[in-house]
Amino acid sequence: MEAILAFGLLIGLIVGGLWVQFAVAGAGMFYIWLLKGFGGFKALGIVSWGASNSFTLAAIPLFVLMAEILLGSGLSTRLYNGVAPFMRRLPGGLLHTNIAGSGIFAAISGGSAPTAAAMSTVALPELASRGYNLRLTAGSLAAGGTLGILIPPSITMIIYATFTETSIARLFAAGLIPGILLALCYMGFIMLRVWNNPALAPRDTRRATPAELGLALLDIVPFLMLIVIVLGSIYGGFATPTEAGAIGTVGAILIAALYRKLSWKLIVNALSRTASMSGNILFIVFTSMIFAYATALSGVGEDLVAALEDAQVSRLAFLLIVMVVFAILGCFMEGLGMIAIIVPVIFPALIALDVDPIWFGVFVVILVELGQLTPPLGVILFVVASSSDKVKVEDVIMGTLPFFVIILGFILLLITFPQIALFLPTFTFG
């Protein structure tokens, strides 16, 4: 009964318009009060210390700062222009650049919103002037933005690892192949769509000269080197994700300096945005720790395990139920909040059903991707729409629908073939 009241209050506060952080904190403290009375609040000091004293969470502001330096210096334009000559002759032309560019930027940004913002501000005006279909363009940018939390490094995976005490390095390795395959699925759909209706994307049949390709590589190579250094240091065991974030930040500064974009104003603005964004993320983690503490006190996770055993719920049925829950909550809650609230509750059930926590981390991240594309709160929809006055939110939603279906199909593929996610961490770490 206490759990029902607490979760009911949580949903009511969020639907009522209260910020997720305060809704979670309020519902968590109400939950503790129902279970232990005011005496239960004595443990909040320990919970606060546990939430803040984390070397793992220190990786978040470092990856955010790395992305903010690159985004603030305008280097996303160079990345986009560098990818374009390699993609423009394919059916769909520069739409593939949206996906490929997003995939590369995702590997240095750690988040979906920065990835979508970086590509949209460059691509939307350019493709609109060339006569590309706006809805398909906006949909490809929104879909490409979702790769920001799947292709490592991923802030969402760091949050998941914090609540489940799983290896971040293994999670990063698990997200790489699914991220690449999902990007290829997006590009395959674009090719088929434009093949059937060439008017959606003007075909550029000009062959890129060796000089053009050489100049394009000069724009791409620094980013690829940064990706290799950051991820390679993690997979090679030379650095923890937090240390790799520090390495990546230094690398971002060097790239900005290489292109003569580095300035004190850039650094100050990047630090300011990093403090704001990281503070928001870490505040969600802190308040969610309060709620997680309350659910641990209540034993609701163990009760869930017992209920699943009594009902003889299969692994597949459980995963489908999780999909439905995330789909519903994704309509009015941001991804980090969903992970922080749901995962601690269902994690004991995962272990009981023999669901690999590394695989489940990738599964959850893809569900969060769906939430970011789901109206009315889908953050990527608004990021893309706000990048240009030529496109409305309604256009982004309609353009995103086919990619939404692709993500759903990919989730079912991941359930059927879990080695898509587990091959690389098994191969890399044994």
C-alpha positions in Angstrom: 0.0 0.0 0.0 2.8 2.4 0.9 4.5 1.8 -2.5 1.2 2.5 -4.4 0.7 5.8 -2.5 4.3 6.9 -3.1 4.3 6.0 -6.8 0.9 7.6 -7.2 2.1 10.8 -5.6 5.2 10.8 -7.8 3.2 10.4 -11.0 0.6 13.0 -9.8 3.3 15.6 -9.1 5.0 15.0 -12.4 1.8 15.2 -14.4 0.8 18.3 -12.4 3.9 20.0 -13.8 6.4 19.9 -10.9 10.0 19.4 -11.9 11.1 15.8 -11.9 13.8 16.4 -9.3 11.4 17.9 -6.7 8.7 15.4 -7.5 11.1 12.5 -6.9 12.4 14.0 -3.7 9.0 14.8 -2.4 7.6 11.3 -3.2 10.7 9.7 -1.7 10.5 11.5 1.6 6.8 10.8 1.8 7.6 7.1 1.2 10.2 7.1 4.0 7.7 8.8 6.3 5.1 6.2 5.6 7.5 3.4 6.4 9.6 4.8 9.3 8.0 8.1 10.4 10.1 11.1 10.9 12.9 8.9 12.3 13.6 7.6 8.8 14.9 11.0 7.8 18.0 10.5 9.9 19.5 8.3 7.2 19.2 11.1 4.6 22.7 12.4 5.5 24.2 9.0 4.6 22.1 8.8 1.5 23.3 12.3 0.5 27.0 11.4 1.1 26.6 8.2 -0.9 25.1 10.1 -3.8 27.8 12.7 -3.9 30.9 10.8 -2.9 31.2 8.9 -6.2 34.3 8.7 -8.4 32.0 7.2 -11.1 29.7 10.2 -11.2 32.7 12.5 -11.6 32.9 11.3 -15.2 29.6 13.1 -16.0 30.8 16.8 -15.8 34.0 15.8 -17.6 32.2 14.3 -20.6 29.7 17.2 -20.6 32.6 19.7 -20.6 34.3 17.9 -23.5 31.1 18.1 -25.6 30.5 21.8 -24.6 34.0 22.8 -25.7 33.5 21.2 -29.1 29.9 22.4 -29.5 30.7 26.0 -28.3 33.6 26.3 -30.7 31.4 25.5 -33.7 33.5 22.5 -34.7 30.3 20.5 -35.4 30.2 22.4 -38.7 33.7 21.1 -39.7 32.6 17.6 -38.7 29.5 17.8 -40.8 31.3 19.2 -43.8 34.0 16.5 -43.4 31.5 13.7 -43.5 29.4 15.1 -46.4 31.7 14.3 -49.4 31.7 10.6 -48.4 27.9 10.4 -48.3 26.5 12.7 -50.9 26.3 10.3 -53.8 24.2 7.7 -51.9 20.4 7.7 -52.3 19.5 10.2 -49.7 22.6 12.2 -50.0 23.3 14.5 -47.1 20.6 12.8 -45.0 23.2 10.1 -44.4 25.5 12.8 -43.2 23.0 13.6 -40.5 23.2 10.0 -39.2 26.9 9.5 -39.7 27.8 12.9 -38.2 25.5 12.3 -35.3 27.1 8.9 -34.7 30.6 10.5 -34.6 29.5 13.4 -32.4 27.7 10.9 -30.1 31.0 9.2 -29.4 32.4 12.5 -27.9 29.3 14.1 -26.5 27.7 11.6 -24.1 24.2 12.9 -24.6 21.4 13.1 -27.1 20.5 16.7 -26.8 24.0 18.0 -27.5 24.3 15.6 -30.5 20.9 16.7 -31.9 21.7 20.4 -31.4 25.1 20.2 -32.9 23.9 18.5 -36.1 20.6 20.3 -36.5 22.0 23.8 -36.3 24.3 22.9 -39.2 22.1 20.6 -41.3 18.6 22.1 -41.2 19.4 25.4 -43.0 21.7 23.7 -45.4 19.4 20.9 -46.5 16.3 23.2 -46.6 18.2 25.5 -49.1 19.0 22.4 -51.2 15.4 21.3 -51.5 15.4 18.3 -49.1 12.1 17.2 -47.6 11.9 19.0 -44.3 10.1 16.2 -42.4 12.5 13.5 -43.5 15.4 15.8 -42.7 14.1 16.6 -39.2 13.3 13.0 -38.6 16.8 11.9 -39.5 18.3 14.5 -37.2 16.1 13.5 -34.3 16.9 9.8 -34.9 20.6 10.6 -35.1 20.4 12.5 -31.9 19.2 9.4 -30.0 22.6 7.8 -30.8 24.1 10.2 -28.3 23.1 8.0 -25.3 23.8 4.6 -26.9 27.2 5.1 -28.6 29.7 5.5 -25.8 30.6 7.4 -23.8 27.1 7.8 -22.5 26.0 9.8 -19.5 22.8 7.7 -19.3 24.9 4.5 -19.0 26.9 6.1 -16.2 23.7 6.8 -14.3 22.5 3.2 -14.9 25.8 1.8 -13.7 25.6 4.0 -10.5 22.2 2.4 -9.5 23.1 -1.2 -10.5 26.8 -1.2 -9.6 27.7 -2.6 -13.0 30.9 -2.0 -14.9 30.8 1.3 -16.9 33.6 0.0 -19.2 31.5 -3.1 -20.0 28.4 -1.0 -20.6 30.3 1.3 -23.0 31.5 -1.8 -24.9 28.0 -3.2 -25.0 26.5 -0.1 -26.5 29.0 0.3 -29.4 27.8 -2.5 -31.8 24.1 -1.8 -31.2 24.7 2.0 -31.8 26.5 1.3 -35.1 23.8 -1.2 -36.2 21.0 1.2 -35.3 22.7 4.0 -37.3 23.0 1.6 -40.3 19.3 0.7 -39.9 18.4 4.4 -40.1 20.6 4.9 -43.2 19.1 1.8 -44.8 15.6 3.2 -44.3 16.6 6.5 -45.8 18.0 4.8 -48.9 14.9 2.8 -49.4 12.6 5.8 -48.8 14.5 8.0 -51.3 14.9 5.2 -53.8 11.1 5.0 -53.9 10.6 8.8 -53.9 13.7 10.6 -55.3 12.0 14.0 -54.8 12.6 13.7 -51.1 16.3 14.3 -51.5 18.1 15.8 -54.5 20.8 13.4 -55.8 24.3 14.8 -56.1 26.2 12.6 -58.6 29.4 14.5 -58.6 32.4 12.5 -57.6 34.5 13.9 -54.9 38.1 14.7 -56.0 41.0 13.3 -54.1 41.7 16.9 -52.9 38.2 17.2 -51.6 38.4 13.9 -49.8 41.7 14.9 -48.3 40.4 18.1 -47.0 37.3 16.3 -45.6 39.5 13.9 -43.8 41.4 16.7 -42.1 38.1 17.8 -40.6 37.2 14.3 -39.4 40.5 12.8 -38.3 40.9 14.9 -35.1 37.5 13.8 -33.9 38.2 10.2 -34.7 41.5 10.4 -32.9 39.7 11.8 -29.8 37.2 8.9 -29.9 39.9 6.3 -30.3 41.9 7.8 -27.4 39.0 8.2 -25.0 37.4 4.8 -25.7 40.7 3.0 -26.3 42.0 4.1 -22.9 38.9 2.6 -21.3 38.8 -0.7 -23.3 42.5 -1.1 -23.0 42.4 -0.8 -19.2 44.7 2.2 -19.2 42.1 4.6 -17.7 38.8 4.5 -15.8 35.8 6.3 -17.5 36.4 9.3 -15.2 40.0 9.5 -16.2 39.1 9.0 -19.8 36.7 11.9 -19.5 39.6 14.1 -18.3 41.7 12.9 -21.2 38.9 13.7 -23.6 38.4 17.2 -22.1 42.1 18.0 -22.7 41.8 16.5 -26.2 38.8 18.8 -26.9 40.8 21.8 -25.8 43.6 20.8 -28.1 41.3 20.3 -31.1 39.7 23.8 -30.5 43.2 25.2 -30.3 44.2 23.4 -33.5 41.4 25.0 -35.4 42.1 28.4 -33.7 38.7 28.4 -31.9 40.1 28.4 -28.4 39.5 31.4 -26.3 38.8 32.4 -22.7 35.2 33.2 -23.6 34.8 29.7 -25.0 36.2 28.1 -21.9 34.2 30.3 -19.5 30.9 29.6 -21.4 31.6 25.9 -21.6 32.3 25.7 -17.9 29.1 27.6 -17.1 27.0 25.4 -19.3 28.7 22.3 -17.8 28.0 23.4 -14.3 24.4 24.0 -15.1 23.8 20.7 -17.0 25.9 18.6 -14.6 24.2 20.2 -11.6 20.8 19.3 -13.0 21.8 15.7 -13.8 23.5 15.1 -10.4 20.5 16.6 -8.6 18.3 14.1 -10.3 20.7 11.3 -9.1 20.6 12.7 -5.5 16.8 12.9 -5.3 16.5 9.5 -6.9 18.9 8.0 -4.3 16.3 9.1 -1.7 13.6 7.3 -3.6 15.8 4.3 -4.1 16.5 4.2 -0.3 12.8 4.2 0.4 12.1 1.3 -2.0 15.0 -0.6 -0.4 13.4 -0.1 3.0 10.0 -1.2 1.8 11.3 -4.4 0.2 9.2 -3.7 -2.9 11.8 -5.2 -5.1 11.7 -8.5 -3.3 7.9 -8.4 -3.3 8.0 -7.9 -7.1 10.3 -11.0 -7.4 7.8 -13.1 -5.4 4.9 -11.8 -7.4 6.6 -12.7 -10.7 7.5 -16.2 -9.4 3.9 -16.8 -8.3 2.6 -15.6 -11.6 5.3 -17.6 -13.5 6.0 -14.6 -15.7 8.6 -15.4 -18.4 11.7 -13.4 -19.2 10.1 -12.2 -22.5 6.9 -11.2 -20.8 8.7 -9.3 -18.2 10.8 -7.4 -20.7 7.7 -6.5 -22.7 6.1 -5.2 -19.5 9.1 -3.0 -18.9 8.8 -1.7 -22.5 5.2 -0.7 -21.9 6.1 1.0 -18.6 8.9 3.0 -20.1 6.7 3.9 -23.1 4.0 5.3 -20.8 6.4 7.2 -18.5 8.4 8.5 -21.5 5.4 10.6 -22.4 5.9 12.9 -19.4 9.2 12.0 -17.8 12.8 12.5 -18.9 15.1 9.5 -19.3 17.4 9.9 -16.4 14.4 10.1 -14.0 12.9 6.9 -15.5 16.1 5.0 -15.0 16.6 6.3 -11.5 13.1 5.4 -10.4 12.4 2.2 -12.2 15.7 0.4 -12.3 16.3 0.1 -8.5 12.8 -1.4 -8.1 13.0 -4.0 -10.9 16.7 -4.9 -10.5 16.1 -7.8 -8.1 13.6 -9.2 -10.6 16.2 -9.0 -13.3 18.6 -11.1 -11.3 15.9 -13.6 -10.5 15.0 -14.0 -14.1 18.6 -14.3 -15.1 18.7 -11.2 -17.2 22.2 -10.0 -17.8 22.5 -6.5 -16.2 25.0 -5.3 -18.9 22.5 -6.4 -21.7 19.7 -4.8 -19.8 21.6 -1.6 -19.6 21.6 -1.3 -23.4 18.0 -2.4 -23.5 17.0 0.4 -21.0 19.1 3.0 -22.9 17.2 2.2 -26.2 13.9 2.5 -24.3 15.1 6.0 -23.1 15.8 6.8 -26.8 12.1 6.1 -27.5 11.1 8.4 -24.7 13.2 11.2 -26.1 11.2 10.9 -29.4 7.8 10.6 -27.7 5.5 13.6 -27.5 4.6 15.7 -25.5 7.9 15.7 -23.6 10.3 14.2 -26.1 13.3 16.5 -25.6 15.0 15.8 -29.0 11.8 16.8 -30.8 12.1 20.3 -29.4 15.9 20.5 -29.8 15.5 19.9 -33.5 12.5 22.2 -33.9 14.3 25.0 -32.1 17.3 24.8 -34.3 15.6 26.4 -37.3 12.5 28.6 -37.9 11.9 26.6 -41.1 10.6 23.5 -39.2 7.8 23.1 -36.6 7.5 20.5 -33.9 4.7 18.9 -35.8 7.0 18.3 -38.7 9.7 16.8 -36.5 7.1 14.4 -34.9 5.8 13.2 -38.3 9.3 12.8 -39.7 10.4 10.8 -36.6 7.5 8.3 -36.7 9.3 5.8 -39.1 12.5 6.0 -37.1 10.4 5.3 -33.9 9.2 2.1 -35.5 12.7 1.2 -36.5 13.8 1.5 -32.8 10.9 -0.7 -31.7 12.0 -3.3 -34.2 15.6 -3.0 -33.1 14.6 -3.6 -29.5 12.8 -6.9 -30.5 16.0 -7.8 -32.5 18.1 -7.2 -29.4 15.8 -9.4 -27.3 16.0 -12.2 -29.8 19.8 -11.9 -30.3 21.3 -10.6 -27.0 24.8 -11.2 -28.3 24.5 -8.1 -30.4 25.1 -6.2 -27.1 27.1 -8.9 -25.2 29.7 -9.9 -27.9 32.1 -6.9 -27.5 32.2 -6.8 -23.7 32.7 -10.6 -23.6 35.4 -10.4 -26.3 37.1 -7.4 -24.7 36.9 -8.2 -21.0 36.3 -12.0 -21.0 
